[in-house]
Amino acid sequence: MEQRARQIAEVIQHELNNFFVREVEFPKDSLATLIKVDVTPDLKHAILYVSILPINKTGSVLEVLNKSLGRAKHYVSSKITIRKCPELKIIVDDYELQHRQVAKKLEEIEDK
């Protein structure tokens, strides 16, 4: 990723973290964390990697996040000065789920 895209990704991540804390009401007993933001070199798209806990609330939290993307884009565009704010796309970072699956497989192997 080129330097400009990296800088914009950092600013977007910082501003969206603020937005999620202040403006988005998540379902009860759930937590969404913005892990990483990648911006394409042409600055047209930003991919937001989000971790959601607990895993069984992923659908409802993702629905809330997708509904708030328009407001999030408007919030970010008011905070940074670039010609056009990148389109935001959310991807669930399922590292925790993969970690649990690997741990379960390892336990099965050890039990044999």
Backbone hydrogen bonds in HBPLUS format (Angstrom, degrees):
<---DONOR---> <-ACCEPTOR-->    atom                        ^
c    i                          cat <-CA-CA->   ^        H-A-AA   ^      H-
h    n   atom  resd res      DA  || num        DHA   H-A  angle D-A-AA Bond
n    s   type  num  typ     dist DA aas  dist angle  dist       angle   num
A0006-ARG N   A0002-GLU O   3.01 MM   4  6.24 156.4  2.06 155.0 162.6     1
A0007-GLN N   A0003-GLN O   2.93 MM   4  6.20 156.9  1.99 153.5 159.4     2
A0008-ILE N   A0004-ARG O   3.00 MM   4  6.24 162.8  2.03 152.2 156.7     3
A0009-ALA N   A0005-ALA O   2.90 MM   4  6.04 153.1  1.97 144.5 152.4     4
A0010-GLU N   A0006-ARG O   3.06 MM   4  6.33 153.3  2.14 145.6 151.7     5
A0011-VAL N   A0007-GLN O   3.10 MM   4  6.42 159.2  2.15 149.0 154.2     6
A0012-ILE N   A0008-ILE O   2.85 MM   4  6.03 164.9  1.87 154.3 158.8     7
A0013-GLN N   A0009-ALA O   2.91 MM   4  6.06 160.0  1.95 146.7 152.3     8
A0014-HIS N   A0010-GLU O   3.03 MM   4  6.23 162.7  2.06 146.8 151.3     9
A0015-GLU N   A0011-VAL O   2.91 MM   4  6.12 170.9  1.92 156.9 159.2    10
A0016-LEU N   A0012-ILE O   2.81 MM   4  5.88 160.9  1.84 153.2 158.8    11
A0017-ASN N   A0013-GLN O   2.98 MM   4  6.07 152.1  2.06 145.0 152.1    12
A0018-ASN N   A0014-HIS O   3.22 MM   4  6.54 157.6  2.27 144.8 150.1    13
A0019-PHE N   A0015-GLU O   2.91 MM   4  6.21 155.8  1.97 144.7 152.1    14
A0020-PHE N   A0016-LEU O   2.80 MM   4  5.99 167.5  1.82 156.4 157.8    15
A0021-VAL N   A0017-ASN O   3.11 MM   4  6.26 156.6  2.17 146.5 152.5    16
A0022-ARG N   A0018-ASN O   2.99 MM   4  6.15 162.2  2.02 153.2 158.0    17
A0023-GLU N   A0019-PHE O   2.72 MM   4  5.40 164.4  1.74 155.0 160.1    18
A0031-LEU N   A0053-LEU O   2.73 MM  22  5.16 152.0  1.80 165.0 166.2    19
A0053-LEU N   A0031-LEU O   2.82 MM  22  5.16 164.5  1.85 154.9 160.1    20
A0033-THR N   A0051-SER O   2.83 MM  18  5.15 159.6  1.87 150.9 157.9    21
A0051-SER N   A0033-THR O   2.83 MM  18  5.15 164.1  1.86 153.8 156.9    22
A0035-ILE N   A0049-TYR O   2.75 MM  14  5.49 144.3  1.87 153.7 165.3    23
A0036-LYS N   A0049-TYR O   3.43 MM  13  5.15 157.1  2.49 129.3 134.2    24
A0049-TYR N   A0036-LYS O   2.84 MM  13  5.15 175.9  1.84 164.7 164.0    25
A0038-ASP N   A0047-ILE O   2.97 MM   9  5.15 160.4  2.01 144.7 150.6    26
A0047-ILE N   A0038-ASP O   2.72 MM   9  5.15 162.9  1.75 158.3 162.0    27
A0040-THR N   A0045-HIS O   2.99 MM   5  5.63 161.8  2.03 158.3 163.7    28
A0043-LEU N   A0040-THR O   2.82 MM   3  5.18 161.8  1.86 120.3 125.4    29
A0087-GLU N   A0044-LYS O   2.83 MM  43  6.13 166.7  1.85 142.3 137.7    30
A0046-ALA N   A0087-GLU O   2.75 MM  41  5.91 160.7  1.79 167.8 163.0    31
A0089-LYS N   A0046-ALA O   2.94 MM  43  6.27 145.6  2.06 164.0 171.3    32
A0048-LEU N   A0089-LYS O   2.70 MM  41  5.92 173.3  1.70 168.1 170.5    33
A0091-ILE N   A0048-LEU O   2.78 MM  43  5.95 164.1  1.81 167.3 163.6    34
A0050-VAL N   A0091-ILE O   2.92 MM  41  6.21 161.9  1.96 156.7 162.5    35
A0093-ASP N   A0050-VAL O   2.68 MM  43  5.37 168.6  1.69 138.2 142.4    36
A0057-LYS N   A0054-PRO O   3.03 MM   3  5.68 165.0  2.05 120.2 125.1    37
A0058-THR N   A0055-ILE O   3.13 MM   3  5.43 162.9  2.16 118.6 119.6    38
A0061-VAL N   A0057-LYS O   3.01 MM   4  6.13 167.8  2.03 164.9 168.9    39
A0062-LEU N   A0058-THR O   2.85 MM   4  5.84 160.9  1.89 151.1 157.1    40
A0063-GLU N   A0059-GLY O   3.02 MM   4  6.16 148.3  2.13 141.9 150.2    41
A0064-VAL N   A0060-SER O   3.16 MM   4  6.42 156.3  2.22 142.6 147.9    42
A0065-LEU N   A0061-VAL O   2.93 MM   4  6.22 160.6  1.97 152.7 158.2    43
A0066-ASN N   A0062-LEU O   2.89 MM   4  6.06 163.6  1.92 149.3 153.6    44
A0067-LYS N   A0063-GLU O   3.03 MM   4  6.20 152.2  2.11 145.1 152.5    45
A0068-SER N   A0064-VAL O   3.15 MM   4  6.36 135.8  2.36 139.8 151.0    46
A0068-SER N   A0065-LEU O   3.09 MM   3  5.18 130.7  2.35  97.0 110.3    47
A0069-LEU N   A0066-ASN O   3.38 MM   3  5.28 165.4  2.41 100.7 104.8    48
A0072-ALA N   A0068-SER O   2.87 MM   4  6.05 152.7  1.94 151.1 160.2    49
A0073-LYS N   A0069-LEU O   2.85 MM   4  6.04 157.2  1.90 150.6 155.1    50
A0074-HIS N   A0070-GLY O   3.08 MM   4  6.33 160.4  2.12 146.8 152.1    51
A0075-TYR N   A0071-ARG O   2.87 MM   4  6.07 155.5  1.93 147.0 154.0    52
A0076-VAL N   A0072-ALA O   2.90 MM   4  6.15 163.7  1.93 152.5 156.3    53
A0077-SER N   A0073-LYS O   2.89 MM   4  6.06 164.0  1.92 150.8 155.7    54
A0078-SER N   A0074-HIS O   3.08 MM   4  6.27 136.0  2.28 139.7 150.4    55
A0078-SER N   A0075-TYR O   3.23 MM   3  5.28 131.2  2.48  94.2 107.0    56
A0079-LYS N   A0076-VAL O   2.92 MM   3  5.13 143.7  2.06 104.4 115.7    57
A0080-ILE N   A0076-VAL O   3.05 MM   4  6.30 140.2  2.22 158.0 168.7    58
A0098-GLN N   A0094-ASP O   3.03 MM   4  6.33 164.9  2.06 156.4 160.6    59
A0099-HIS N   A0095-TYR O   2.82 MM   4  6.02 155.6  1.88 151.4 158.8    60
A0100-ARG N   A0096-GLU O   2.99 MM   4  6.25 156.2  2.04 147.7 153.2    61
A0101-GLN N   A0097-LEU O   3.03 MM   4  6.29 157.2  2.08 149.9 156.0    62
A0102-VAL N   A0098-GLN O   2.99 MM   4  6.23 159.5  2.03 152.0 156.8    63
A0103-ALA N   A0099-HIS O   2.94 MM   4  6.14 162.9  1.97 149.9 155.0    64
A0104-LYS N   A0100-ARG O   2.89 MM   4  6.07 154.3  1.96 146.8 153.9    65
A0105-LYS N   A0101-GLN O   3.02 MM   4  6.25 157.9  2.07 145.8 151.5    66
A0106-LEU N   A0102-VAL O   2.90 MM   4  6.17 157.9  1.95 151.6 158.0    67
A0107-GLU N   A0103-ALA O   2.96 MM   4  6.21 153.1  2.04 146.1 153.1    68
A0108-GLU N   A0104-LYS O   2.97 MM   4  6.26 153.9  2.04 147.0 154.1    69
A0109-ILE N   A0105-LYS O   2.96 MM   4  6.26 152.7  2.04 147.6 154.9    70
A0110-GLU N   A0106-LEU O   2.96 MM   4  6.19 159.3  2.00 148.4 153.9    71
A0111-ASP N   A0107-GLU O   2.95 MM   4  6.12 145.2  2.08 145.8 154.8    72
A0112-LYS N   A0109-ILE O   3.27 MM   3  5.47 146.9  2.38 102.5 111.5    73
